[in-house]
């Protein structure tokens, strides 16, 4: 899946850094994939109106920001925000780039 693969590796470190329970730690990877379910259809509608190229560019920007956010400020909230952005950005990329 690309950049989203980092979520699985990072979850163990985040669990340790923030002393999270197993259940709370496993919500992090789930957040990435929940966004795929929620954003896929709106992305296809946006893509039909604006085009694949702009959708891919927006997806790359959101994914890049999602990777950077936890490095700028490392807190549980920023990690969650970063994972959400990874989920949304990766959804835009998968919906628009796969048909190319």
Secondary structure as GFF3:
##gff-version 3
##sequence-region A 1 100
A	DSSP	three_ten_helix	2	4	.	.	.	ID=ss1
A	DSSP	alpha_helix	5	17	.	.	.	ID=ss2
A	DSSP	alpha_helix	22	50	.	.	.	ID=ss3
A	DSSP	alpha_helix	52	72	.	.	.	ID=ss4
A	DSSP	alpha_helix	76	97	.	.	.	ID=ss5
###
